[in-house]
Amino acid sequence: MVNFPENKKIILFDGVCNLCNDAIQKIIKNDKKDLFRFAHLQSDLARQIINERGIDTANLESVILIEPGVAYYHKSSAVIEIAKDLKSYSWLRIFKPLPEGFRDSIYEFIARNRYKWFGKKESCMIPTPELQALFLK
């Protein structure tokens, strides 16, 4: 069983997606309360977390947020839940009242095109020594 850092929210993300990596860098920069920890969806650890938590494997093309005491959020709901803890991006909460299906259809459109629009790395990002502590191992 994966031991989670106490009182930390875990973000599982596509480690080869340039858009996703850029978003993670912005989250790290704006996470003034040190709330988040990260793992690449491609990692063995992420697969173990997904299996242990019973996360629907259809959501593996999505960002996944695991909160202490909450099963998980994915797609647009994960983005909104992450953003609400980041002062610079908390305005994204305005989208929460919209129907989840509508929000997710927009999320899925961007997700389907993310490699074409933003590019893709050959391998997952390797955190700098300063950021290593923020990534689960």
N, C-alpha and C positions, 0 to 999 in steps of 0.2 A: 504494500500500500504506500502511495506517495505521501510523504509528510509535507504539508503545506506550511509555508511561513505563517506564523500567527497573525491574524487580522490583516492579511494582504489579499488583494484581489488579483486573480491570475488571468492574464490575457494570453490566449493561444492564437497565433497568427501565422499567415503564410510567409515563411522565411525567405522565399525566393522572389517575392513580389516587391517591386520598387515602391509602389504606392503604399503597401502595408508597412514596409521598413521605414518609409518616410513618416507615416503616421505614428509608429512606435517611437521614433526619435522625438517627435513633437510631444507625445505623451510623457516621455522621460523628462524632457525639458520643462514641462508644465506641471509635473507631479510634485508640487511643493510640500504635500503632506506625506510623501513616500508611501502611497497606498498600493502601488502596482508592482507585480512581478511578471515575467514574461517567459514564454517557451514557443519555439517554432512548431507549427503543426506537423512538420516533417520529422520531428525528433521522436526517439523511442519513448522519452518521458511523456510527451504530449499524447502519444498513442496509449500509454499506460493510464494516464489521467482520464482520457476519453472512455476507455474500457471500464475502469473502476467506477466512474460516475454514471455509466450507462448513457452517455451522450449519443444521440442519434448520429450515426456515421454519415448521413446525408448532409450534415452540417459541416463537413470537413473542408468545404470550399469557403467557409465563412470565418470571420473573426468570432472567437468564443470568449466570453467573460465568465469566470467562475468566482462568485462571491461567497465569503464565509456564510453558511446558513441558508444559502440560496442555491438551487440546483445549478442553473446556468442561464445565460442569455446568449443569443447568437444574432447574426445579421444586423438589421437596423436597431434592434433593441439593445444589442451589445454596444453599438456605437453611442447611442443615447445615454446608456448607463455609464459608460466610460467618460463621456463628455461632461456629465453633470458634476464630476469630481475635479474638473479642470477649469479653473476660472476663465481662461481665455476661450474656452469652447463650450461653456455651460449654456450658451444661447441655443445650442442644438436641441435642448429640451423642448423647444417650441414644436418640434415634430412629433413628440410623444402622443398627443391626442389623436393624430391621424391613425386610421386603421392600420394595424400591423401588416396586413397583406399588401396594402398599397405601398407602405414604406419599404417592405421587403422586396417588392417588384423593382423599385428604383435601385435598391442595394444590389440585387441580383443582376440588373442590367450593367451596373458599373463593374461588378465582380467578373462577369463574363468577358468584359472588354479590358480588364485591368492590364493584362500583359501587352496587349496591342497598343494601348494608350500610354502606359507608363513604363513598360519594359519588364524584364525578368532577369534575375541574376542566375549564374550557373550553379551557385551553392548558397546556402543560408548565410546570413550576416554573422560575422564573428564579432561579438562585443569587444570593445576596447577594455583594457585592464580596469579602467575606472568604472565601467558599466557591468562588469562580470557579476557582481553581487546582485544585480537586478534580474538576472536570468537564472531560471531553475536548471538544476543539473540532475 
